[in-house]
Amino acid sequence: MREISGLAKFGYFCVGLFGGLFGVLAAWFMGKSGWGWSEGGKLFAWFGCLFWLIVWAIMVVTGGIAAFLGFLF
């Protein structure tokens, strides 16, 4: 198994980040051997998806707190 480049890792991370679960699944179905998917692309796509979920949860929590404080004051 060969190592993929940093730019390819970033690309797969962006697929997960901007595409979320659907982006990872689409890349999974369209991935071909030799394009880096089996050499670590899966891992970085899932990292991007997980990062998106964490950022989304933080935005929901902080937005909910801001709305609640706005309601109180």
C-alpha positions, 0 to 999 in steps of 0.5 A: 500500500502506497502513501497518498500525497498531502494534497490528495488527503486534503481533497478527500478531507474536503469531500467529507467536510463539504459533502458530509455523509453523502459526499463520503458515500458518493466518493466510496461508490465512485472510488477506483483503485489507484486514486488513493481511496484505498490508500487512506482516502477513506480515513480523511474523508471520514475525518472531514465528515466528523469535523463537519458534524462537530462544527454543526453541533457546536453551532447548534449549541451556541446558536441555541444558547444565543437564542435563549439569552436573547429570549430572556433579555 
